[in-house]
Amino acid sequence: METATLFSICIAVFLVGLTGYTLYTAFGPPAESLRDPFDEHED
């Protein structure tokens, strides 16, 4: 495999993994421990 192809596959896998992790953190079970600063300072 060429170096450029391998490099692009590595970057694509990293971006897909990062996107999956952020979606899991935002909407999965860890989201229960997140706080919303706008709700805390609401009038």
Residue frames as a rotation matrix with the C-alpha (Angstrom) as fourth column:
MET 1
0.583 0.812 0.000 0.00
0.812 -0.583 0.000 0.00
0.000 0.000 -1.000 0.00
GLU 2
-0.048 -0.597 0.801 1.24
0.495 -0.710 -0.500 3.47
0.867 0.373 0.330 -0.77
THR 3
-0.759 -0.347 -0.550 2.22
0.646 -0.306 -0.699 5.79
0.074 -0.886 0.457 2.05
ALA 4
-0.878 0.455 0.151 -0.36
-0.439 -0.890 0.125 8.44
0.191 0.043 0.981 1.10
THR 5
-0.058 0.892 -0.449 -3.19
-0.283 0.416 0.864 5.87
0.957 0.177 0.228 1.08
LEU 6
-0.127 -0.072 -0.989 -2.17
0.776 0.614 -0.144 4.49
0.618 -0.786 -0.022 4.46
PHE 7
-0.941 -0.268 -0.209 -1.89
0.340 -0.755 -0.562 8.00
-0.008 -0.599 0.801 5.89
SER 8
-0.616 0.776 0.136 -5.36
-0.615 -0.581 0.533 8.98
0.493 0.245 0.835 4.61
ILE 9
0.107 0.647 -0.755 -6.88
0.145 0.741 0.656 5.81
0.984 -0.179 -0.014 6.06
CYS 10
-0.470 -0.353 -0.809 -5.28
0.831 0.134 -0.540 6.52
0.299 -0.926 0.230 9.44
ILE 11
-0.992 0.123 0.037 -6.62
-0.129 -0.957 -0.260 10.08
0.004 -0.263 0.965 9.47
ALA 12
-0.302 0.939 -0.167 -10.11
-0.535 -0.022 0.844 8.90
0.789 0.345 0.509 8.43
VAL 13
0.035 0.270 -0.962 -10.16
0.551 0.798 0.244 6.24
0.834 -0.539 -0.121 11.18
PHE 14
-0.784 -0.379 -0.492 -9.01
0.618 -0.404 -0.674 8.82
0.057 -0.833 0.551 13.73
LEU 15
-0.865 0.481 0.141 -11.73
-0.460 -0.874 0.158 11.31
0.199 0.072 0.977 12.71
VAL 16
-0.020 0.885 -0.466 -14.48
-0.269 0.444 0.855 8.68
0.963 0.143 0.229 12.75
GLY 17
-0.153 -0.116 -0.981 -13.30
0.781 0.595 -0.192 7.46
0.606 -0.795 0.000 16.17
LEU 18
-0.954 -0.226 -0.197 -13.17
0.299 -0.769 -0.565 10.99
-0.024 -0.597 0.802 17.56
THR 19
-0.573 0.814 0.091 -16.65
-0.619 -0.503 0.603 11.74
0.537 0.289 0.793 16.24
GLY 20
0.099 0.601 -0.793 -18.00
0.148 0.779 0.609 8.53
0.984 -0.177 -0.012 17.77
TYR 21
-0.477 -0.362 -0.801 -16.39
0.819 0.148 -0.554 9.30
0.319 -0.920 0.226 21.12
THR 22
-0.992 0.111 0.058 -17.79
-0.123 -0.944 -0.305 12.83
0.021 -0.309 0.951 21.23
LEU 23
-0.232 0.961 -0.151 -21.29
-0.562 -0.005 0.827 11.61
0.794 0.277 0.541 20.35
TYR 24
0.036 0.183 -0.983 -21.02
0.550 0.818 0.172 8.94
0.835 -0.546 -0.071 23.06
THR 25
-0.767 -0.397 -0.503 -19.88
0.636 -0.376 -0.674 11.54
0.079 -0.837 0.541 25.59
ALA 26
-0.899 0.416 0.137 -22.59
-0.403 -0.908 0.113 14.03
0.171 0.047 0.984 24.61
PHE 27
-0.046 0.987 -0.152 -25.58
-0.876 0.033 0.481 11.68
0.480 0.155 0.864 24.41
GLY 28
-0.048 -0.020 -0.999 -24.52
0.089 0.996 -0.024 8.43
0.995 -0.090 -0.046 26.12
PRO 29
0.574 0.300 -0.762 -24.31
0.697 0.311 0.647 7.50
0.431 -0.902 -0.031 29.81
PRO 30
-0.438 -0.773 -0.460 -21.45
0.899 -0.391 -0.199 9.97
-0.026 -0.501 0.865 30.59
ALA 31
-0.478 0.291 0.828 -23.81
0.244 -0.862 0.444 12.83
0.843 0.415 0.341 29.65
GLU 32
0.553 0.727 -0.407 -25.51
0.578 0.018 0.816 12.52
0.601 -0.686 -0.410 33.04
SER 33
0.242 -0.544 -0.803 -22.46
0.894 -0.196 0.402 14.07
-0.376 -0.816 0.439 34.74
LEU 34
-0.608 -0.430 0.667 -22.23
0.686 -0.708 0.169 17.04
0.399 0.560 0.726 32.36
ARG 35
-0.161 0.539 -0.827 -23.46
0.676 -0.550 -0.490 20.37
-0.719 -0.638 -0.276 33.67
ASP 36
0.065 0.281 0.957 -25.15
0.885 -0.459 0.075 23.15
0.461 0.842 -0.279 31.74
PRO 37
-0.743 -0.445 -0.500 -23.84
0.645 -0.674 -0.359 26.56
-0.177 -0.589 0.788 32.82
PHE 38
-0.781 0.512 0.357 -26.78
-0.193 -0.742 0.642 28.32
0.594 0.433 0.678 31.15
ASP 39
0.193 0.877 -0.439 -29.29
0.305 0.372 0.877 26.41
0.933 -0.303 -0.196 33.31
GLU 40
-0.122 -0.329 -0.936 -27.35
0.980 0.111 -0.167 27.28
0.159 -0.938 0.309 36.46
HIS 41
-0.814 -0.283 -0.508 -27.45
0.390 -0.913 -0.117 31.05
-0.431 -0.294 0.853 35.81
GLU 42
-0.481 0.722 0.497 -30.96
0.618 -0.123 0.777 31.33
0.622 0.680 -0.387 34.46
ASP 43
-0.900 0.168 0.402 -33.04
-0.344 -0.841 -0.418 34.26
0.268 -0.514 0.815 35.73
